[in-house]
Amino acid sequence: MAEDVNVSDLSDEERSERLAKLLSLIELMRPSVQADGGDLVLISADVAAGVIEVQLQGACSSCAVSSSTLQGGVERILKGRLDWVTEVIGSLDDEIDFESSAALGHGGYVPRQ
């Protein structure tokens, strides 16, 4: 459940801490997405309101299960591990070419913290 926090109630330190935890968690998830020739990118983060926007890129943008990856994976993990996250907005970027997509990485899983 998200914390009931007024935007002005967050100190700069709290905002920095939330952003650092979010970035760390996204870095933990990226190898799983990269294993399939894609990538997961943080587009924006309103750490006070709890609204996070991410984007699937590369092969993941054209994958039939990309919406499941966003909702069942990314959103579930972010909301489950960061109690202040209220909404995860996901989008797809189909602009990346095959070679760039293939170079993004391989292997991985999201370990439990």
Biopython code that builds the backbone (N, CA, C, O; Angstrom):
import numpy as np
from Bio.PDB.StructureBuilder import StructureBuilder

atoms = [
    (1, "MET", "N", (0.841, -1.173, 0.000)),
    (1, "MET", "CA", (0.000, 0.000, 0.000)),
    (1, "MET", "C", (0.890, 1.241, 0.000)),
    (1, "MET", "O", (1.872, 1.307, 0.740)),
    (2, "ALA", "N", (0.550, 2.207, -0.817)),
    (2, "ALA", "CA", (1.364, 3.409, -0.941)),
    (2, "ALA", "C", (1.218, 4.295, 0.286)),
    (2, "ALA", "O", (0.162, 4.358, 0.915)),
    (3, "GLU", "N", (2.301, 4.972, 0.602)),
    (3, "GLU", "CA", (2.290, 5.905, 1.716)),
    (3, "GLU", "C", (1.456, 7.113, 1.333)),
    (3, "GLU", "O", (1.460, 7.529, 0.175)),
    (4, "ASP", "N", (0.739, 7.682, 2.298)),
    (4, "ASP", "CA", (-0.028, 8.892, 2.062)),
    (4, "ASP", "C", (0.867, 10.068, 2.420)),
    (4, "ASP", "O", (0.902, 10.496, 3.573)),
    (5, "VAL", "N", (1.591, 10.592, 1.435)),
    (5, "VAL", "CA", (2.581, 11.625, 1.662)),
    (5, "VAL", "C", (2.266, 12.827, 0.786)),
    (5, "VAL", "O", (2.039, 12.688, -0.416)),
    (6, "ASN", "N", (2.255, 13.983, 1.383)),
    (6, "ASN", "CA", (2.101, 15.217, 0.639)),
    (6, "ASN", "C", (3.412, 15.467, -0.105)),
    (6, "ASN", "O", (4.491, 15.234, 0.438)),
    (7, "VAL", "N", (3.316, 15.942, -1.350)),
    (7, "VAL", "CA", (4.502, 16.170, -2.168)),
    (7, "VAL", "C", (5.513, 17.037, -1.429)),
    (7, "VAL", "O", (6.716, 16.783, -1.500)),
    (8, "SER", "N", (5.045, 18.039, -0.734)),
    (8, "SER", "CA", (5.958, 18.947, -0.038)),
    (8, "SER", "C", (6.558, 18.323, 1.214)),
    (8, "SER", "O", (7.501, 18.875, 1.780)),
    (9, "ASP", "N", (6.033, 17.184, 1.659)),
    (9, "ASP", "CA", (6.547, 16.521, 2.855)),
    (9, "ASP", "C", (7.843, 15.759, 2.609)),
    (9, "ASP", "O", (8.536, 15.411, 3.565)),
    (10, "LEU", "N", (8.184, 15.493, 1.360)),
    (10, "LEU", "CA", (9.392, 14.732, 1.062)),
    (10, "LEU", "C", (10.613, 15.649, 1.050)),
    (10, "LEU", "O", (10.639, 16.674, 0.369)),
    (11, "SER", "N", (11.607, 15.256, 1.811)),
    (11, "SER", "CA", (12.858, 16.007, 1.790)),
    (11, "SER", "C", (13.650, 15.617, 0.549)),
    (11, "SER", "O", (13.353, 14.616, -0.103)),
    (12, "ASP", "N", (14.652, 16.413, 0.234)),
    (12, "ASP", "CA", (15.522, 16.081, -0.899)),
    (12, "ASP", "C", (16.188, 14.729, -0.680)),
    (12, "ASP", "O", (16.380, 13.959, -1.621)),
    (13, "GLU", "N", (16.537, 14.448, 0.569)),
    (13, "GLU", "CA", (17.164, 13.164, 0.900)),
    (13, "GLU", "C", (16.203, 12.002, 0.641)),
    (13, "GLU", "O", (16.612, 10.971, 0.106)),
    (14, "GLU", "N", (14.932, 12.159, 1.015)),
    (14, "GLU", "CA", (13.940, 11.106, 0.777)),
    (14, "GLU", "C", (13.708, 10.902, -0.722)),
    (14, "GLU", "O", (13.580, 9.770, -1.187)),
    (15, "ARG", "N", (13.656, 11.992, -1.465)),
    (15, "ARG", "CA", (13.482, 11.891, -2.915)),
    (15, "ARG", "C", (14.671, 11.154, -3.540)),
    (15, "ARG", "O", (14.497, 10.284, -4.394)),
    (16, "SER", "N", (15.870, 11.513, -3.103)),
    (16, "SER", "CA", (17.081, 10.862, -3.619)),
    (16, "SER", "C", (17.101, 9.385, -3.272)),
    (16, "SER", "O", (17.487, 8.552, -4.092)),
    (17, "GLU", "N", (16.685, 9.061, -2.060)),
    (17, "GLU", "CA", (16.664, 7.664, -1.633)),
    (17, "GLU", "C", (15.670, 6.850, -2.447)),
    (17, "GLU", "O", (15.972, 5.732, -2.862)),
    (18, "ARG", "N", (14.487, 7.405, -2.677)),
    (18, "ARG", "CA", (13.483, 6.706, -3.490)),
    (18, "ARG", "C", (13.989, 6.487, -4.910)),
    (18, "ARG", "O", (13.841, 5.398, -5.465)),
    (19, "LEU", "N", (14.583, 7.517, -5.496)),
    (19, "LEU", "CA", (15.090, 7.397, -6.866)),
    (19, "LEU", "C", (16.210, 6.370, -6.940)),
    (19, "LEU", "O", (16.271, 5.590, -7.890)),
    (20, "ALA", "N", (17.091, 6.362, -5.956)),
    (20, "ALA", "CA", (18.195, 5.391, -5.946)),
    (20, "ALA", "C", (17.664, 3.960, -5.856)),
    (20, "ALA", "O", (18.155, 3.072, -6.553)),
    (21, "LYS", "N", (16.677, 3.737, -5.012)),
    (21, "LYS", "CA", (16.091, 2.389, -4.894)),
    (21, "LYS", "C", (15.391, 1.980, -6.182)),
    (21, "LYS", "O", (15.480, 0.825, -6.597)),
    (22, "LEU", "N", (14.696, 2.919, -6.816)),
    (22, "LEU", "CA", (14.025, 2.641, -8.086)),
    (22, "LEU", "C", (15.038, 2.271, -9.156)),
    (22, "LEU", "O", (14.869, 1.273, -9.857)),
    (23, "LEU", "N", (16.091, 3.070, -9.286)),
    (23, "LEU", "CA", (17.115, 2.792, -10.297)),
    (23, "LEU", "C", (17.793, 1.450, -10.054)),
    (23, "LEU", "O", (18.081, 0.715, -10.998)),
    (24, "SER", "N", (18.044, 1.136, -8.804)),
    (24, "SER", "CA", (18.660, -0.143, -8.456)),
    (24, "SER", "C", (17.762, -1.310, -8.858)),
    (24, "SER", "O", (18.239, -2.315, -9.387)),
    (25, "LEU", "N", (16.486, -1.176, -8.610)),
    (25, "LEU", "CA", (15.538, -2.237, -8.948)),
    (25, "LEU", "C", (15.406, -2.397, -10.456)),
    (25, "LEU", "O", (15.307, -3.520, -10.949)),
    (26, "ILE", "N", (15.403, -1.310, -11.183)),
    (26, "ILE", "CA", (15.340, -1.396, -12.652)),
    (26, "ILE", "C", (16.581, -2.084, -13.184)),
    (26, "ILE", "O", (16.497, -2.887, -14.113)),
    (27, "GLU", "N", (17.735, -1.779, -12.604)),
    (27, "GLU", "CA", (18.975, -2.440, -13.034)),
    (27, "GLU", "C", (18.935, -3.943, -12.749)),
    (27, "GLU", "O", (19.538, -4.723, -13.486)),
    (28, "LEU", "N", (18.242, -4.354, -11.701)),
    (28, "LEU", "CA", (18.089, -5.786, -11.415)),
    (28, "LEU", "C", (17.193, -6.475, -12.440)),
    (28, "LEU", "O", (17.395, -7.648, -12.752)),
    (29, "MET", "N", (16.204, -5.751, -12.964)),
    (29, "MET", "CA", (15.259, -6.335, -13.922)),
    (29, "MET", "C", (15.793, -6.345, -15.347)),
    (29, "MET", "O", (15.412, -7.212, -16.132)),
    (30, "ARG", "N", (16.658, -5.413, -15.700)),
    (30, "ARG", "CA", (17.108, -5.270, -17.079)),
    (30, "ARG", "C", (17.713, -6.539, -17.685)),
    (30, "ARG", "O", (17.409, -6.842, -18.838)),
    (31, "PRO", "N", (18.550, -7.293, -16.973)),
    (31, "PRO", "CA", (19.129, -8.484, -17.607)),
    (31, "PRO", "C", (18.089, -9.494, -18.097)),
    (31, "PRO", "O", (18.307, -10.165, -19.106)),
    (32, "SER", "N", (16.973, -9.605, -17.398)),
    (32, "SER", "CA", (15.921, -10.525, -17.838)),
    (32, "SER", "C", (15.326, -10.083, -19.161)),
    (32, "SER", "O", (15.044, -10.913, -20.026)),
    (33, "VAL", "N", (15.134, -8.793, -19.324)),
    (33, "VAL", "CA", (14.593, -8.254, -20.568)),
    (33, "VAL", "C", (15.653, -8.327, -21.667)),
    (33, "VAL", "O", (15.342, -8.638, -22.817)),
    (34, "GLN", "N", (16.896, -8.042, -21.311)),
    (34, "GLN", "CA", (17.984, -8.088, -22.280)),
    (34, "GLN", "C", (18.225, -9.508, -22.788)),
    (34, "GLN", "O", (18.715, -9.696, -23.902)),
    (35, "ALA", "N", (17.885, -10.497, -21.981)),
    (35, "ALA", "CA", (18.058, -11.897, -22.386)),
    (35, "ALA", "C", (17.244, -12.218, -23.633)),
    (35, "ALA", "O", (17.573, -13.137, -24.382)),
    (36, "ASP", "N", (16.183, -11.455, -23.846)),
    (36, "ASP", "CA", (15.331, -11.662, -25.011)),
    (36, "ASP", "C", (15.580, -10.638, -26.111)),
    (36, "ASP", "O", (14.762, -10.486, -27.018)),
    (37, "GLY", "N", (16.717, -9.929, -26.031)),
    (37, "GLY", "CA", (17.073, -8.986, -27.081)),
    (37, "GLY", "C", (16.428, -7.623, -26.949)),
    (37, "GLY", "O", (16.344, -6.878, -27.925)),
    (38, "GLY", "N", (15.977, -7.291, -25.763)),
    (38, "GLY", "CA", (15.346, -5.991, -25.551)),
    (38, "GLY", "C", (16.032, -5.229, -24.449)),
    (38, "GLY", "O", (17.162, -5.534, -24.066)),
    (39, "ASP", "N", (15.343, -4.246, -23.951)),
    (39, "ASP", "CA", (15.854, -3.481, -22.830)),
    (39, "ASP", "C", (14.691, -2.815, -22.117)),
    (39, "ASP", "O", (13.615, -2.627, -22.686)),
    (40, "LEU", "N", (14.926, -2.463, -20.866)),
    (40, "LEU", "CA", (13.957, -1.772, -20.027)),
    (40, "LEU", "C", (14.588, -0.445, -19.629)),
    (40, "LEU", "O", (15.677, -0.414, -19.055)),
    (41, "VAL", "N", (13.899, 0.650, -19.937)),
    (41, "VAL", "CA", (14.444, 1.980, -19.702)),
    (41, "VAL", "C", (13.472, 2.786, -18.847)),
    (41, "VAL", "O", (12.263, 2.771, -19.077)),
    (42, "LEU", "N", (14.017, 3.487, -17.864)),
    (42, "LEU", "CA", (13.214, 4.402, -17.058)),
    (42, "LEU", "C", (13.065, 5.697, -17.843)),
    (42, "LEU", "O", (14.059, 6.330, -18.198)),
    (43, "ILE", "N", (11.831, 6.091, -18.112)),
    (43, "ILE", "CA", (11.545, 7.310, -18.862)),
    (43, "ILE", "C", (11.366, 8.489, -17.910)),
    (43, "ILE", "O", (11.934, 9.559, -18.127)),
    (44, "SER", "N", (10.573, 8.290, -16.854)),
    (44, "SER", "CA", (10.370, 9.346, -15.871)),
    (44, "SER", "C", (9.961, 8.729, -14.540)),
    (44, "SER", "O", (9.461, 7.606, -14.476)),
    (45, "ALA", "N", (10.190, 9.502, -13.481)),
    (45, "ALA", "CA", (9.830, 9.033, -12.139)),
    (45, "ALA", "C", (9.420, 10.221, -11.292)),
    (45, "ALA", "O", (10.235, 11.095, -10.996)),
    (46, "ASP", "N", (8.160, 10.251, -10.904)),
    (46, "ASP", "CA", (7.677, 11.234, -9.941)),
    (46, "ASP", "C", (7.658, 10.509, -8.606)),
    (46, "ASP", "O", (6.665, 9.875, -8.249)),
    (47, "VAL", "N", (8.758, 10.604, -7.871)),
    (47, "VAL", "CA", (8.905, 9.818, -6.642)),
    (47, "VAL", "C", (7.990, 10.308, -5.533)),
    (47, "VAL", "O", (7.725, 9.569, -4.585)),
    (48, "ALA", "N", (7.503, 11.535, -5.630)),
    (48, "ALA", "CA", (6.572, 12.046, -4.629)),
    (48, "ALA", "C", (5.169, 11.494, -4.870)),
    (48, "ALA", "O", (4.502, 11.055, -3.933)),
    (49, "ALA", "N", (4.724, 11.515, -6.116)),
    (49, "ALA", "CA", (3.390, 11.015, -6.454)),
    (49, "ALA", "C", (3.366, 9.500, -6.644)),
    (49, "ALA", "O", (2.301, 8.884, -6.594)),
    (50, "GLY", "N", (4.533, 8.901, -6.861)),
    (50, "GLY", "CA", (4.611, 7.456, -7.049)),
    (50, "GLY", "C", (4.332, 6.986, -8.458)),
    (50, "GLY", "O", (4.020, 5.814, -8.667)),
    (51, "VAL", "N", (4.438, 7.875, -9.429)),
    (51, "VAL", "CA", (4.150, 7.540, -10.828)),
    (51, "VAL", "C", (5.462, 7.315, -11.570)),
    (51, "VAL", "O", (6.309, 8.204, -11.652)),
    (52, "ILE", "N", (5.609, 6.111, -12.105)),
    (52, "ILE", "CA", (6.823, 5.696, -12.802)),
    (52, "ILE", "C", (6.469, 5.386, -14.248)),
    (52, "ILE", "O", (5.468, 4.721, -14.517)),
    (53, "GLU", "N", (7.289, 5.868, -15.184)),
    (53, "GLU", "CA", (7.093, 5.536, -16.591)),
    (53, "GLU", "C", (8.316, 4.791, -17.099)),
    (53, "GLU", "O", (9.445, 5.270, -16.986)),
    (54, "VAL", "N", (8.077, 3.612, -17.661)),
    (54, "VAL", "CA", (9.151, 2.791, -18.218)),
    (54, "VAL", "C", (8.833, 2.480, -19.671)),
    (54, "VAL", "O", (7.702, 2.638, -20.131)),
    (55, "GLN", "N", (9.858, 2.035, -20.377)),
    (55, "GLN", "CA", (9.674, 1.691, -21.787)),
    (55, "GLN", "C", (10.425, 0.413, -22.104)),
    (55, "GLN", "O", (11.573, 0.232, -21.699)),
    (56, "LEU", "N", (9.760, -0.474, -22.836)),
    (56, "LEU", "CA", (10.412, -1.668, -23.366)),
    (56, "LEU", "C", (10.948, -1.316, -24.738)),
    (56, "LEU", "O", (10.257, -0.691, -25.543)),
    (57, "GLN", "N", (12.187, -1.721, -25.004)),
    (57, "GLN", "CA", (12.813, -1.419, -26.280)),
    (57, "GLN", "C", (13.301, -2.696, -26.951)),
    (57, "GLN", "O", (13.317, -3.769, -26.348)),
    (58, "GLY", "N", (13.693, -2.556, -28.196)),
    (58, "GLY", "CA", (14.262, -3.668, -28.943)),
    (58, "GLY", "C", (13.244, -4.743, -29.245)),
    (58, "GLY", "O", (12.083, -4.453, -29.534)),
    (59, "ALA", "N", (13.686, -5.992, -29.175)),
    (59, "ALA", "CA", (12.826, -7.125, -29.512)),
    (59, "ALA", "C", (11.587, -7.175, -28.620)),
    (59, "ALA", "O", (10.552, -7.703, -29.027)),
    (60, "CYS", "N", (11.685, -6.637, -27.425)),
    (60, "CYS", "CA", (10.552, -6.662, -26.498)),
    (60, "CYS", "C", (9.404, -5.790, -26.977)),
    (60, "CYS", "O", (8.252, -6.042, -26.624)),
    (61, "SER", "N", (9.693, -4.785, -27.762)),
    (61, "SER", "CA", (8.629, -3.890, -28.216)),
    (61, "SER", "C", (7.684, -4.568, -29.204)),
    (61, "SER", "O", (6.533, -4.151, -29.336)),
    (62, "SER", "N", (8.144, -5.593, -29.891)),
    (62, "SER", "CA", (7.286, -6.287, -30.845)),
    (62, "SER", "C", (6.845, -7.653, -30.352)),
    (62, "SER", "O", (6.184, -8.391, -31.084)),
    (63, "CYS", "N", (7.196, -7.996, -29.137)),
    (63, "CYS", "CA", (6.868, -9.299, -28.574)),
    (63, "CYS", "C", (5.387, -9.370, -28.217)),
    (63, "CYS", "O", (4.808, -8.397, -27.733)),
    (64, "ALA", "N", (4.786, -10.518, -28.456)),
    (64, "ALA", "CA", (3.364, -10.706, -28.174)),
    (64, "ALA", "C", (3.044, -10.623, -26.683)),
    (64, "ALA", "O", (1.905, -10.333, -26.319)),
    (65, "VAL", "N", (4.011, -10.869, -25.828)),
    (65, "VAL", "CA", (3.755, -10.840, -24.380)),
    (65, "VAL", "C", (4.314, -9.586, -23.712)),
    (65, "VAL", "O", (4.495, -9.563, -22.494)),
    (66, "SER", "N", (4.588, -8.547, -24.493)),
    (66, "SER", "CA", (5.169, -7.334, -23.913)),
    (66, "SER", "C", (4.256, -6.685, -22.886)),
    (66, "SER", "O", (4.740, -6.170, -21.878)),
    (67, "SER", "N", (2.939, -6.696, -23.117)),
    (67, "SER", "CA", (2.033, -6.111, -22.126)),
    (67, "SER", "C", (2.036, -6.925, -20.843)),
    (67, "SER", "O", (1.897, -6.367, -19.755)),
    (68, "SER", "N", (2.195, -8.240, -20.958)),
    (68, "SER", "CA", (2.308, -9.089, -19.770)),
    (68, "SER", "C", (3.605, -8.811, -19.032)),
    (68, "SER", "O", (3.635, -8.824, -17.802)),
    (69, "THR", "N", (4.676, -8.562, -19.771)),
    (69, "THR", "CA", (5.960, -8.221, -19.158)),
    (69, "THR", "C", (5.831, -6.926, -18.374)),
    (69, "THR", "O", (6.331, -6.817, -17.255)),
    (70, "LEU", "N", (5.161, -5.945, -18.963)),
    (70, "LEU", "CA", (4.992, -4.661, -18.283)),
    (70, "LEU", "C", (4.102, -4.785, -17.056)),
    (70, "LEU", "O", (4.460, -4.304, -15.981)),
    (71, "GLN", "N", (2.950, -5.423, -17.202)),
    (71, "GLN", "CA", (2.000, -5.495, -16.098)),
    (71, "GLN", "C", (2.344, -6.591, -15.097)),
    (71, "GLN", "O", (2.398, -6.339, -13.893)),
    (72, "GLY", "N", (2.571, -7.786, -15.582)),
    (72, "GLY", "CA", (2.811, -8.917, -14.699)),
    (72, "GLY", "C", (4.204, -8.966, -14.128)),
    (72, "GLY", "O", (4.430, -9.586, -13.089)),
    (73, "GLY", "N", (5.140, -8.322, -14.790)),
    (73, "GLY", "CA", (6.512, -8.342, -14.325)),
    (73, "GLY", "C", (6.940, -7.022, -13.736)),
    (73, "GLY", "O", (7.073, -6.891, -12.519)),
    (74, "VAL", "N", (7.156, -6.045, -14.591)),
    (74, "VAL", "CA", (7.715, -4.758, -14.171)),
    (74, "VAL", "C", (6.820, -4.072, -13.140)),
    (74, "VAL", "O", (7.288, -3.691, -12.067)),
    (75, "GLU", "N", (5.549, -3.916, -13.460)),
    (75, "GLU", "CA", (4.639, -3.221, -12.537)),
    (75, "GLU", "C", (4.510, -3.977, -11.216)),
    (75, "GLU", "O", (4.558, -3.369, -10.146)),
    (76, "ARG", "N", (4.351, -5.276, -11.286)),
    (76, "ARG", "CA", (4.206, -6.088, -10.070)),
    (76, "ARG", "C", (5.440, -5.971, -9.185)),
    (76, "ARG", "O", (5.320, -5.823, -7.969)),
    (77, "ILE", "N", (6.608, -6.036, -9.778)),
    (77, "ILE", "CA", (7.856, -5.955, -9.010)),
    (77, "ILE", "C", (8.029, -4.565, -8.393)),
    (77, "ILE", "O", (8.361, -4.446, -7.214)),
    (78, "LEU", "N", (7.805, -3.514, -9.190)),
    (78, "LEU", "CA", (7.976, -2.158, -8.666)),
    (78, "LEU", "C", (7.007, -1.869, -7.528)),
    (78, "LEU", "O", (7.403, -1.344, -6.488)),
    (79, "LYS", "N", (5.741, -2.209, -7.727)),
    (79, "LYS", "CA", (4.749, -1.951, -6.679)),
    (79, "LYS", "C", (4.966, -2.853, -5.462)),
    (79, "LYS", "O", (4.710, -2.446, -4.329)),
    (80, "GLY", "N", (5.433, -4.060, -5.699)),
    (80, "GLY", "CA", (5.649, -4.999, -4.603)),
    (80, "GLY", "C", (6.850, -4.664, -3.734)),
    (80, "GLY", "O", (6.859, -4.959, -2.539)),
    (81, "ARG", "N", (7.854, -4.056, -4.326)),
    (81, "ARG", "CA", (9.095, -3.785, -3.587)),
    (81, "ARG", "C", (9.275, -2.324, -3.174)),
    (81, "ARG", "O", (10.090, -2.014, -2.305)),
    (82, "LEU", "N", (8.516, -1.440, -3.795)),
    (82, "LEU", "CA", (8.585, -0.014, -3.446)),
    (82, "LEU", "C", (7.176, 0.432, -3.062)),
    (82, "LEU", "O", (6.351, 0.715, -3.931)),
    (83, "ASP", "N", (6.906, 0.494, -1.770)),
    (83, "ASP", "CA", (5.534, 0.739, -1.306)),
    (83, "ASP", "C", (4.978, 2.110, -1.690)),
    (83, "ASP", "O", (3.774, 2.335, -1.574)),
    (84, "TRP", "N", (5.812, 3.008, -2.135)),
    (84, "TRP", "CA", (5.363, 4.334, -2.530)),
    (84, "TRP", "C", (4.933, 4.425, -3.991)),
    (84, "TRP", "O", (4.371, 5.441, -4.402)),
    (85, "VAL", "N", (5.187, 3.378, -4.785)),
    (85, "VAL", "CA", (4.795, 3.388, -6.199)),
    (85, "VAL", "C", (3.287, 3.172, -6.302)),
    (85, "VAL", "O", (2.754, 2.177, -5.811)),
    (86, "THR", "N", (2.610, 4.120, -6.950)),
    (86, "THR", "CA", (1.157, 4.050, -7.098)),
    (86, "THR", "C", (0.725, 3.678, -8.510)),
    (86, "THR", "O", (-0.341, 3.094, -8.704)),
    (87, "GLU", "N", (1.557, 4.019, -9.501)),
    (87, "GLU", "CA", (1.195, 3.757, -10.888)),
    (87, "GLU", "C", (2.451, 3.524, -11.721)),
    (87, "GLU", "O", (3.457, 4.215, -11.565)),
    (88, "VAL", "N", (2.369, 2.534, -12.608)),
    (88, "VAL", "CA", (3.463, 2.268, -13.544)),
    (88, "VAL", "C", (2.892, 2.382, -14.948)),
    (88, "VAL", "O", (1.984, 1.645, -15.333)),
    (89, "ILE", "N", (3.442, 3.318, -15.697)),
    (89, "ILE", "CA", (3.012, 3.539, -17.074)),
    (89, "ILE", "C", (4.053, 2.889, -17.978)),
    (89, "ILE", "O", (5.246, 3.174, -17.865)),
    (90, "GLY", "N", (3.608, 2.034, -18.856)),
    (90, "GLY", "CA", (4.531, 1.349, -19.745)),
    (90, "GLY", "C", (4.281, 1.710, -21.192)),
    (90, "GLY", "O", (3.141, 1.895, -21.617)),
    (91, "SER", "N", (5.361, 1.807, -21.939)),
    (91, "SER", "CA", (5.247, 2.066, -23.368)),
    (91, "SER", "C", (6.251, 1.189, -24.103)),
    (91, "SER", "O", (7.110, 0.547, -23.498)),
    (92, "LEU", "N", (6.117, 1.182, -25.424)),
    (92, "LEU", "CA", (6.988, 0.360, -26.266)),
    (92, "LEU", "C", (7.711, 1.240, -27.257)),
    (92, "LEU", "O", (7.125, 2.170, -27.812)),
    (93, "ASP", "N", (8.985, 0.955, -27.484)),
    (93, "ASP", "CA", (9.774, 1.677, -28.474)),
    (93, "ASP", "C", (10.185, 0.697, -29.553)),
    (93, "ASP", "O", (11.018, -0.182, -29.330)),
    (94, "ASP", "N", (9.592, 0.857, -30.725)),
    (94, "ASP", "CA", (9.921, -0.061, -31.828)),
    (94, "ASP", "C", (10.881, 0.576, -32.828)),
    (94, "ASP", "O", (10.994, 0.114, -33.963)),
    (95, "GLU", "N", (11.564, 1.622, -32.412)),
    (95, "GLU", "CA", (12.491, 2.329, -33.297)),
    (95, "GLU", "C", (13.863, 1.657, -33.397)),
    (95, "GLU", "O", (14.567, 1.850, -34.388)),
    (96, "ILE", "N", (14.246, 0.884, -32.402)),
    (96, "ILE", "CA", (15.583, 0.296, -32.368)),
    (96, "ILE", "C", (15.701, -0.814, -33.414)),
    (96, "ILE", "O", (14.767, -1.595, -33.594)),
    (97, "ASP", "N", (16.826, -0.889, -34.093)),
    (97, "ASP", "CA", (17.022, -1.904, -35.121)),
    (97, "ASP", "C", (17.498, -3.228, -34.508)),
    (97, "ASP", "O", (17.895, -3.280, -33.344)),
    (98, "PHE", "N", (17.451, -4.276, -35.299)),
    (98, "PHE", "CA", (17.780, -5.615, -34.811)),
    (98, "PHE", "C", (19.195, -5.701, -34.253)),
    (98, "PHE", "O", (19.402, -6.286, -33.189)),
    (99, "GLU", "N", (20.173, -5.127, -34.954)),
    (99, "GLU", "CA", (21.566, -5.220, -34.506)),
    (99, "GLU", "C", (21.762, -4.527, -33.155)),
    (99, "GLU", "O", (22.434, -5.062, -32.274)),
    (100, "SER", "N", (21.186, -3.355, -32.996)),
    (100, "SER", "CA", (21.288, -2.640, -31.720)),
    (100, "SER", "C", (20.588, -3.418, -30.619)),
    (100, "SER", "O", (21.073, -3.491, -29.490)),
    (101, "SER", "N", (19.454, -3.991, -30.956)),
    (101, "SER", "CA", (18.704, -4.784, -29.989)),
    (101, "SER", "C", (19.513, -5.999, -29.542)),
    (101, "SER", "O", (19.570, -6.307, -28.352)),
    (102, "ALA", "N", (20.133, -6.684, -30.491)),
    (102, "ALA", "CA", (20.909, -7.883, -30.170)),
    (102, "ALA", "C", (22.127, -7.557, -29.310)),
    (102, "ALA", "O", (22.602, -8.407, -28.558)),
    (103, "ALA", "N", (22.629, -6.339, -29.417)),
    (103, "ALA", "CA", (23.826, -5.940, -28.669)),
    (103, "ALA", "C", (23.515, -5.519, -27.230)),
    (103, "ALA", "O", (24.434, -5.214, -26.470)),
    (104, "LEU", "N", (22.252, -5.498, -26.848)),
    (104, "LEU", "CA", (21.876, -4.982, -25.539)),
    (104, "LEU", "C", (22.280, -5.882, -24.373)),
    (104, "LEU", "O", (22.469, -5.390, -23.261)),
    (105, "GLY", "N", (22.414, -7.164, -24.598)),
    (105, "GLY", "CA", (22.840, -8.008, -23.485)),
    (105, "GLY", "C", (22.193, -9.378, -23.526)),
    (105, "GLY", "O", (21.476, -9.728, -24.463)),
    (106, "HIS", "N", (22.469, -10.139, -22.479)),
    (106, "HIS", "CA", (21.919, -11.488, -22.413)),
    (106, "HIS", "C", (21.910, -11.991, -20.985)),
    (106, "HIS", "O", (22.686, -11.540, -20.144)),
    (107, "GLY", "N", (21.020, -12.931, -20.728)),
    (107, "GLY", "CA", (20.986, -13.645, -19.456)),
    (107, "GLY", "C", (20.553, -12.805, -18.274)),
    (107, "GLY", "O", (20.685, -11.581, -18.279)),
    (108, "GLY", "N", (20.037, -13.475, -17.265)),
    (108, "GLY", "CA", (19.730, -12.779, -16.032)),
    (108, "GLY", "C", (18.390, -13.167, -15.447)),
    (108, "GLY", "O", (17.568, -13.824, -16.087)),
    (109, "TYR", "N", (18.198, -12.749, -14.237)),
    (109, "TYR", "CA", (16.942, -12.940, -13.536)),
    (109, "TYR", "C", (16.860, -11.862, -12.457)),
    (109, "TYR", "O", (17.847, -11.181, -12.177)),
    (110, "VAL", "N", (15.681, -11.711, -11.853)),
    (110, "VAL", "CA", (15.513, -10.723, -10.803)),
    (110, "VAL", "C", (15.565, -11.435, -9.460)),
    (110, "VAL", "O", (14.610, -12.116, -9.084)),
    (111, "PRO", "N", (16.661, -11.287, -8.735)),
    (111, "PRO", "CA", (16.765, -11.964, -7.438)),
    (111, "PRO", "C", (15.878, -11.298, -6.400)),
    (111, "PRO", "O", (15.576, -10.109, -6.496)),
    (112, "ARG", "N", (15.468, -12.068, -5.416)),
    (112, "ARG", "CA", (14.674, -11.520, -4.305)),
    (112, "ARG", "C", (15.602, -10.781, -3.384)),
    (112, "ARG", "O", (16.720, -11.223, -3.118)),
    (113, "GLN", "N", (15.126, -9.638, -2.890)),
    (113, "GLN", "CA", (15.942, -8.849, -1.964)),
    (113, "GLN", "C", (15.635, -9.209, -0.541)),
    (113, "GLN", "O", (16.227, -8.646, 0.380)),
]
sb = StructureBuilder()
sb.init_structure("model")
sb.init_model(0)
sb.init_chain("A")
sb.init_seg("    ")
for serial, (resi, resn, name, xyz) in enumerate(atoms, 1):
    if name == "N":
        sb.init_residue(resn, " ", resi, " ")
    sb.init_atom(name, np.array(xyz, "f"), 0.0, 1.0, " ", f" {name:<3s}", serial, name[0])
structure = sb.get_structure()
